[in-house]
Amino acid sequence: MNDYDFRNLTGYVDYDRELLPKLNKTQQINYFYNKRVKKLILNPLHEMYVSMMEEKKDSSPLLCFGNCICCSIEAFGKFYTGRTERGNSGSNFRKFIEKYMDKEFFSKEFKGKKYVDLLWDDFRNGIAHGFVIKSGGFEHHQPRYFQIKKIGGRDELEIDTQSFYKDFLNGIKQYINDLKKIRATGAIFRDFNKAFTDLYITGK
């Protein structure tokens, strides 16, 4: 695709779909990151983060913020593994964290479960399905990324929002850099291309 046509892509797949098969490797990555991820996820997420740090009395985007990051990790995992079929959501989520986010998610446990499993079961699924973190929570301005705190007589895993946000952003940056560096025949790009095709072109 020539540069003029690429610049005119909107970032909205329903409007762009018929042109997406014409993208080369570099354009695919730029479309995914600049026209989709930055515009529709990262910039709005930053706005939520700024609002959350203001700690307004009657409005908090905390659950929306946490849900957005968790669901985005799951989606990035789908592009990372290329597994777009049903039944892979939890695995995709864990795979992306294992490769691109803080190693403590896999090296540390609480109440017999790895932190990554708590993030999936109690945080992601709790918010998505019931507007609640089933056990533990997100807290602002903690001294450490992860902290076990006694709250209401119970030990809880508290995750620092700023650390979680920065870890997520760093993970995305590393993933995009890996996609750019590898050849089109490399495994990471092949899996990305499969997910890109399934989700953006054929609409599976």
KEDREN-132689 format. One record per residue (C-alpha): y, x, z; residue in one letter; residue number from 1. Coordinates in steps of 0.25 Angstrom, whole numbers, plus 5000, padded with zeros to 4 digits. Each point is the difference from the previous one (the first is absolute). Layout:
SITE; Y; X; Z; a; NUM
...
//
This chain:
SITE; 5000; 5000; 5000; m; 1
SITE; 5014; 5005; 4997; n; 2
SITE; 5010; 5003; 5011; d; 3
SITE; 5009; 4988; 4996; y; 4
SITE; 4988; 4990; 5001; d; 5
SITE; 4996; 5006; 5013; f; 6
SITE; 5014; 4999; 5006; r; 7
SITE; 5000; 4985; 4997; n; 8
SITE; 4987; 4997; 5008; l; 9
SITE; 5004; 4991; 5011; t; 10
SITE; 4989; 5004; 5011; g; 11
SITE; 4995; 4986; 5000; y; 12
SITE; 4986; 5000; 4994; v; 13
SITE; 5001; 4986; 4995; d; 14
SITE; 5011; 5004; 4991; y; 15
SITE; 4995; 5014; 4997; d; 16
SITE; 4985; 4998; 4998; r; 17
SITE; 4999; 5000; 4985; e; 18
SITE; 5007; 5013; 4999; l; 19
SITE; 4993; 5007; 5011; l; 20
SITE; 4988; 5005; 4992; p; 21
SITE; 5010; 5008; 4992; k; 22
SITE; 5004; 5009; 5012; l; 23
SITE; 4995; 5014; 5000; n; 24
SITE; 4996; 5007; 5013; k; 25
SITE; 5014; 5004; 5004; t; 26
SITE; 5005; 4987; 4997; q; 27
SITE; 4989; 4993; 5008; q; 28
SITE; 5003; 5008; 5012; i; 29
SITE; 5015; 4998; 4999; n; 30
SITE; 4998; 4985; 4997; y; 31
SITE; 4991; 4999; 5013; f; 32
SITE; 5009; 5008; 5009; y; 33
SITE; 5015; 4998; 4995; n; 34
SITE; 4999; 4986; 4994; k; 35
SITE; 4990; 4994; 5010; r; 36
SITE; 4998; 5007; 5013; v; 37
SITE; 5014; 5005; 5002; k; 38
SITE; 5007; 4987; 4995; k; 39
SITE; 4991; 4990; 5006; l; 40
SITE; 4994; 5007; 5013; i; 41
SITE; 5007; 5012; 5005; l; 42
SITE; 5015; 4996; 4998; n; 43
SITE; 4997; 4986; 5007; p; 44
SITE; 4992; 5007; 5010; l; 45
SITE; 5012; 5009; 5003; h; 46
SITE; 5009; 4988; 5002; e; 47
SITE; 4990; 4994; 5010; m; 48
SITE; 4999; 5013; 5007; y; 49
SITE; 5015; 5001; 5002; v; 50
SITE; 5001; 4986; 5005; s; 51
SITE; 4988; 5002; 5010; m; 52
SITE; 5008; 5012; 5005; m; 53
SITE; 5012; 4992; 5003; e; 54
SITE; 4991; 4992; 5010; e; 55
SITE; 5007; 4986; 4998; k; 56
SITE; 4997; 4990; 5011; k; 57
SITE; 4995; 4989; 4992; d; 58
SITE; 4995; 5006; 4987; s; 59
SITE; 4989; 5011; 4999; s; 60
SITE; 4993; 5004; 4987; p; 61
SITE; 4990; 5008; 5008; l; 62
SITE; 4988; 4992; 4996; l; 63
SITE; 5004; 4999; 4985; c; 64
SITE; 5003; 5015; 5001; f; 65
SITE; 4986; 5004; 5005; g; 66
SITE; 4993; 4990; 4991; n; 67
SITE; 5008; 5006; 4988; c; 68
SITE; 4995; 5014; 5003; i; 69
SITE; 4986; 4996; 5003; c; 70
SITE; 4998; 4992; 4988; c; 71
SITE; 5007; 5011; 4992; s; 72
SITE; 4990; 5010; 5005; i; 73
SITE; 4989; 4990; 4996; e; 74
SITE; 5006; 4999; 4986; a; 75
SITE; 5002; 5015; 4998; f; 76
SITE; 4986; 5002; 5004; g; 77
SITE; 4996; 4991; 4989; k; 78
SITE; 5007; 5009; 4990; f; 79
SITE; 4995; 5012; 5007; y; 80
SITE; 4985; 4996; 4999; t; 81
SITE; 5000; 4991; 4988; g; 82
SITE; 4992; 4990; 5007; r; 83
SITE; 5007; 4987; 4996; t; 84
SITE; 4988; 4991; 5003; e; 85
SITE; 4999; 4990; 5012; r; 86
SITE; 4994; 5006; 5012; g; 87
SITE; 5007; 5014; 5000; n; 88
SITE; 5013; 4997; 5007; s; 89
SITE; 4996; 5006; 5013; g; 90
SITE; 4994; 5012; 4994; s; 91
SITE; 5012; 5002; 4991; n; 92
SITE; 5009; 5000; 5012; f; 93
SITE; 4992; 5010; 5007; r; 94
SITE; 4999; 5009; 4988; k; 95
SITE; 5015; 5001; 4998; f; 96
SITE; 5002; 5003; 5015; i; 97
SITE; 4989; 5010; 5000; e; 98
SITE; 5006; 5008; 4988; k; 99
SITE; 5015; 4998; 5002; y; 100
SITE; 5004; 4997; 5014; m; 101
SITE; 4999; 5005; 5014; d; 102
SITE; 4986; 5006; 5004; k; 103
SITE; 5001; 4994; 5013; e; 104
SITE; 4996; 4986; 4994; f; 105
SITE; 4986; 5006; 4998; f; 106
SITE; 4999; 5010; 5011; s; 107
SITE; 5004; 4991; 5012; k; 108
SITE; 4994; 4988; 5006; e; 109
SITE; 5004; 4989; 5010; f; 110
SITE; 4990; 4991; 5006; k; 111
SITE; 4989; 5005; 4991; g; 112
SITE; 5008; 4998; 4987; k; 113
SITE; 5007; 5010; 4991; k; 114
SITE; 5015; 4998; 4999; y; 115
SITE; 4998; 4997; 4985; v; 116
SITE; 4991; 4988; 5004; d; 117
SITE; 5009; 4995; 5010; l; 118
SITE; 5011; 5001; 4990; l; 119
SITE; 4992; 4992; 4990; w; 120
SITE; 4993; 4990; 5010; d; 121
SITE; 5011; 4997; 5010; d; 122
SITE; 5013; 5003; 4993; f; 123
SITE; 4998; 4997; 4985; r; 124
SITE; 4991; 4989; 5001; n; 125
SITE; 5006; 4994; 5013; g; 126
SITE; 5014; 4999; 4994; i; 127
SITE; 4995; 4996; 4986; a; 128
SITE; 4991; 4989; 5006; h; 129
SITE; 5007; 4996; 5013; g; 130
SITE; 5014; 5005; 5001; f; 131
SITE; 4995; 5009; 5011; v; 132
SITE; 4995; 5014; 5003; i; 133
SITE; 4988; 4996; 5007; k; 134
SITE; 5000; 5013; 5009; s; 135
SITE; 5011; 5010; 5002; g; 136
SITE; 5013; 5000; 4992; g; 137
SITE; 5011; 5007; 4993; f; 138
SITE; 5011; 5006; 5009; e; 139
SITE; 5013; 5007; 4996; h; 140
SITE; 5004; 5014; 5005; h; 141
SITE; 4987; 5004; 5006; q; 142
SITE; 4999; 5015; 5003; p; 143
SITE; 4987; 5001; 4993; r; 144
SITE; 4994; 4993; 4987; y; 145
SITE; 4989; 4994; 5009; f; 146
SITE; 5000; 4997; 5014; q; 147
SITE; 4991; 4992; 5010; i; 148
SITE; 5009; 4992; 5009; k; 149
SITE; 4996; 4990; 5011; k; 150
SITE; 5007; 4987; 4997; i; 151
SITE; 4997; 4987; 5008; g; 152
SITE; 4989; 5007; 5007; g; 153
SITE; 4993; 5004; 4987; r; 154
SITE; 4999; 5014; 4993; d; 155
SITE; 5006; 4998; 4986; e; 156
SITE; 5001; 5009; 4988; l; 157
SITE; 5015; 5000; 4996; e; 158
SITE; 5004; 5006; 4987; i; 159
SITE; 5014; 5006; 4998; d; 160
SITE; 5007; 4993; 4988; t; 161
SITE; 5008; 5012; 4996; q; 162
SITE; 4988; 5009; 4999; s; 163
SITE; 4992; 4989; 4993; f; 164
SITE; 5011; 4998; 4990; y; 165
SITE; 5002; 5015; 4997; k; 166
SITE; 4985; 5002; 5000; d; 167
SITE; 4998; 4989; 4989; f; 168
SITE; 5012; 5006; 4992; l; 169
SITE; 4994; 5014; 5000; n; 170
SITE; 4987; 4995; 4996; g; 171
SITE; 5005; 4992; 4988; i; 172
SITE; 5008; 5013; 4996; k; 173
SITE; 4988; 5008; 5001; q; 174
SITE; 4992; 4990; 4992; y; 175
SITE; 5010; 4999; 4989; i; 176
SITE; 5001; 5015; 4999; n; 177
SITE; 4985; 5001; 4999; d; 178
SITE; 5000; 4990; 4988; l; 179
SITE; 5011; 5008; 4993; k; 180
SITE; 4993; 5013; 5001; k; 181
SITE; 4986; 4996; 4996; i; 182
SITE; 4996; 4999; 4986; r; 183
SITE; 4997; 4986; 4994; a; 184
SITE; 4985; 5003; 5000; t; 185
SITE; 5001; 5004; 5015; g; 186
SITE; 4993; 4990; 5010; a; 187
SITE; 5012; 4996; 5008; i; 188
SITE; 5008; 4996; 4987; f; 189
SITE; 4987; 4993; 4994; r; 190
SITE; 4999; 4992; 5012; d; 191
SITE; 5015; 4997; 5000; f; 192
SITE; 4999; 4996; 4986; n; 193
SITE; 4989; 4991; 5002; k; 194
SITE; 5007; 4992; 5011; a; 195
SITE; 5013; 5000; 4991; f; 196
SITE; 4992; 4994; 4989; t; 197
SITE; 4992; 4990; 5008; d; 198
SITE; 5013; 4995; 5008; l; 199
SITE; 5011; 5002; 4991; y; 200
SITE; 4994; 4998; 4986; i; 201
SITE; 4988; 4992; 5000; t; 202
SITE; 5004; 4993; 5013; g; 203
SITE; 4987; 5000; 5008; k; 204
//
